[in-house]
């Protein structure tokens, strides 16, 4: 990683992925709302991470949309699977 901004954007990407999973799995928000916000946040943070690595705008945009969207889609699919198939959540 080239700079401190890269680390910050990578941490924000990881947090948005985690919060998307938890919001869907724990039913904090409706599925569509949590998925839409999570996908948007993941794409944004992956785009900013790519820009901070020195990529040109169009390349960073493509990376943000493709990879950010892919990670978000996998997160939503996994969380929705466990939410809908009766796998119990851990009670704290």
SEVEX-648371 format. One record per residue: residue number from 1; x, y, z of N, C-alpha, C in turn. Coordinates in steps of 0.2 Angstrom, whole numbers. Atoms other than C-alpha are relative to their C-alpha. Layout:
SEVEX-648371
- NUM;X;Y;Z;X;Y;Z;X;Y;Z;
...
***
This chain:
SEVEX-648371
- 1;4;-6;0;0;0;0;4;6;0;
- 2;-4;-6;1;6;17;-5;0;5;6;
- 3;0;-5;-4;0;28;8;-6;-1;6;
- 4;5;1;-6;-11;30;24;-7;0;-2;
- 5;7;0;3;-27;34;14;-2;-6;-2;
- 6;2;7;3;-26;17;6;-2;-4;6;
- 7;1;4;-6;-26;9;24;-7;2;2;
- 8;7;-2;-2;-41;20;29;-6;-2;-4;
- 9;5;2;4;-51;16;14;-1;-8;0;
- 10;1;7;-1;-48;-2;16;-3;-2;6;
- 11;3;1;-7;-53;-2;34;-8;2;-1;
- 12;7;-2;1;-69;8;29;-4;-6;-4;
- 13;3;5;5;-72;-5;15;-2;-7;5;
- 14;2;5;-4;-71;-19;28;-5;1;5;
- 15;5;-1;-5;-82;-11;41;-7;1;-4;
- 16;6;-1;4;-95;-7;27;-3;-7;-1;
- 17;2;7;2;-95;-26;22;-3;-3;7;
- 18;3;3;-7;-97;-31;41;-6;3;2;
- 19;7;-3;-2;-111;-19;44;-5;-2;-5;
- 20;5;2;5;-120;-24;28;-2;-7;2;
- 21;2;6;-2;-119;-42;34;-4;0;6;
- 22;4;0;-7;-125;-39;52;-7;3;-1;
- 23;7;-3;1;-139;-27;46;-5;-5;-3;
- 24;5;5;3;-146;-41;35;-1;-6;4;
- 25;0;7;-4;-142;-56;46;-4;1;7;
- 26;4;-1;-6;-149;-48;62;-7;4;-1;
- 27;7;-4;2;-164;-39;53;0;7;3;
- 28;1;-7;-2;-159;-22;58;-3;5;-4;
- 29;3;-4;5;-165;-15;42;-3;-5;-5;
- 30;3;5;5;-176;-22;28;6;-2;-5;
- 31;-5;3;4;-166;-33;16;2;5;-6;
- 32;-2;-5;6;-167;-21;1;3;6;2;
- 33;-4;-6;-3;-162;-6;11;7;-1;2;
- 34;-7;2;-2;-147;-14;19;4;-2;-6;
- 35;-4;2;5;-142;-22;3;2;6;-5;
- 36;-2;-6;4;-143;-5;-7;5;4;3;
- 37;-5;-4;-3;-134;5;6;7;-4;0;
- 38;-6;4;0;-121;-9;8;4;0;-7;
- 39;-3;0;7;-118;-11;-11;3;7;-1;
- 40;-3;-7;2;-116;8;-13;6;2;4;
- 41;-6;-2;-4;-104;10;2;6;-4;-2;
- 42;-6;4;2;-93;-5;-4;3;2;-6;
- 43;-3;-3;6;-92;2;-21;4;6;1;
- 44;-3;-6;-1;-88;19;-15;7;-1;3;
- 45;-6;1;-4;-74;13;-3;5;-4;-4;
- 46;-4;4;5;-67;1;-16;3;5;-5;
- 47;-1;-5;5;-67;15;-29;6;5;3;
- 48;-5;-4;-4;-58;27;-16;7;-3;1;
- 49;-7;3;-1;-45;14;-12;4;-1;-6;
- 50;-4;1;6;-41;11;-30;3;7;-2;
- 51;-3;-7;2;-39;30;-33;6;1;5;
- 52;-5;-2;-4;-28;31;-18;7;-4;-1;
- 53;-5;4;3;-17;17;-26;4;3;-6;
- 54;-3;-3;6;-13;29;-40;-3;-2;-7;
- 55;3;2;6;-25;22;-53;-4;6;-3;
- 56;3;-5;3;-33;33;-66;-8;0;2;
- 57;7;0;-2;-51;38;-63;-4;-5;-3;
- 58;4;6;3;-59;26;-76;1;-7;3;
- 59;-2;6;-2;-49;12;-70;-3;-1;7;
- 60;2;0;-7;-53;16;-52;-8;-1;1;
- 61;8;1;0;-72;17;-56;-2;-7;-2;
- 62;2;7;2;-72;0;-65;2;-5;6;
- 63;-2;4;-6;-63;-8;-50;-5;1;5;
- 64;5;-1;-5;-75;0;-38;-6;-3;-1;
- 65;6;3;2;-90;-5;-47;0;-8;0;
- 66;-1;7;1;-84;-23;-52;1;-3;7;
- 67;-2;3;-6;-75;-28;-36;-4;2;6;
- 68;4;-2;-5;-85;-18;-24;-7;-3;0;
- 69;7;3;1;-101;-24;-31;0;-8;1;
- 70;0;7;-1;-95;-42;-31;1;-2;7;
- 71;0;1;-7;-90;-42;-13;-6;1;4;
- 72;7;-1;-3;-106;-34;-8;-5;-5;-2;
- 73;5;5;2;-116;-46;-18;1;-6;3;
- 74;-1;7;-4;-108;-61;-10;-2;1;7;
- 75;2;-1;-7;-110;-53;7;-8;0;1;
- 76;8;0;0;-129;-50;4;-2;-7;-1;
- 77;2;7;1;-131;-67;-3;1;-5;6;
- 78;-1;5;-6;-123;-76;12;-4;2;6;
- 79;4;-2;-6;-132;-65;25;-7;-2;-1;
- 80;7;1;2;-149;-67;16;-1;-8;1;
- 81;1;7;-1;-146;-86;16;-1;-2;7;
- 82;1;2;-7;-143;-88;34;-6;4;4;
- 83;6;-4;-3;-157;-75;38;-6;-4;-2;
- 84;7;3;2;-170;-85;28;0;-8;1;
- 85;0;7;-1;-165;-103;32;0;-2;7;
- 86;1;1;-7;-168;-102;51;6;-2;4;
- 87;-6;2;-4;-150;-104;56;0;5;6;
- 88;1;-5;-6;-151;-96;74;6;4;0;
- 89;-5;-5;-1;-141;-81;78;2;-1;7;
- 90;-3;0;-6;-130;-80;93;-3;5;5;
- 91;3;-4;-5;-139;-73;108;5;3;5;
- 92;-5;-3;-4;-129;-61;118;-3;2;7;
***
